[in-house]
Amino acid sequence: MDVDLTPNLTRLPETAPPPRTSPSLALQLAQVARCVQAVEQGRSLNDALLQVPAHLRAGVQALTFHALRQLGTSRALVAALVDRRPEPALGALLGSALSLLLVDEAGAAAPGSPRYTAHTVVDQAVHAALQNRSLQRKSAFLNACLRRFLRERETLLAQVRQQPEARWNHPIWWIERLQRDHPDHWQAILEANNQPGPMTLRVNRRRATRGQVMQALAAQGRRAVRWGDDGLLLAEPCPVEQLPGFAEGQVSVQDGAAQMAAALLLAGRDWSPADRLLDACAAPGGKTAHVLERADVQMLALDVDAQRCDRIGQTLDRLGLRARVVCADAARVASWWDGTPFDAILLDAPCTASGIVRRHPDVRWLRRSSDVDQLAAVQRSLLEALWPLLRPGGRLVYATCSVFRAEGQDQVQAFLEHHTDAVLQPAPGHLRPGEGAPAGEFNDNPPGGYDGFFYACLDKAAS
């Protein structure tokens, strides 16, 4: 599964709106606060953004991403500034405004961070409150809190940054798990998570070469460098519809870590149209498509969600590719398998998405510690169900977009202990977010490397 937690919305690139543009910051802040409040109440940001008027969505998304990356700090500041916990709407608006006053601390190393003068933020936050009937009487209180923060900034920040959640802007359970799982790198992972992810393209080798796409990008004034076997890393993000060749199926947007799946699955043998491959949790279809761009094979793409299966079909149609798409639970093998073994299986399993919070900053605030074990159980059941479907000599690639060992290394180690016919082949293992950035390529805006991912290649011993 290409886990994105945004099944119904293609997220816009992170380009923060400049100050003093129409629509006003007040109008956008009101929507940002609603989005932040929705996330704090357990709703996905995607669902909240769908309720934002279309003409505001790009700016609101960029500002909300920033607010969620600073939510730990802003929560602590709100608690320090008020005697009693404010009502949710007021707390969300106050926290969102405070996040814009934290850009010097949080955004100095993050190109594209929204930047407004302190006066503008305070003024527009008050206007946002005045536009909300339920908050009009709290506008003076909001103004007083923001001005107090500006007066006591250093003292307040020193105070709240003693709290791990405020220091790292992640839930405490998440921080503690990373400290256990990655004792030498947990701080780097948390810091990377608070930066925007780069925009990486995958070139459809059946329709264009990377050189051709690079020339088309250069004609638009866009810079890109080669990335992996089929990728291009953009110096600056842009709306998908502006990408040359996107509508014609020449390029797709896919992180460099996700692009490793096809190469790992296909490595080590020649493929023919008679070979049968399975993408067990395929939606929205990026990895299925990449396999078909590289090899002529029979591909079965499964997903348990009918709407997400439609997205697989749309992805394949745009790229001029064909696969059999079936809506089914991969773990319920009897409901969809015809009894003929597969030559290769890709299991990009449902997971916490803890490796992709750069692109989905709501994930860290929506997940709970108990989700890790629950999802690890789902992953284990899928591995057990699919392994018998692989022919002897075939390969299963297990992947998750997670940095937690329970969903990666520990999962695979437990599987190997119970399956003597499984042979672990070289694979990247755990990729940490931010790794692999091509140093020096874009000196003014260094890209942020891979998303967090885990890969294991399991070959089944020949009979």
Summary of the structure (lengths in Angstrom):
residues: 463
radius of gyration: 23.2
end to end distance: 30.2
largest distance: 76.4
contacts: 1587
relative contact order: 0.11
helix: 45%
strand: 14%
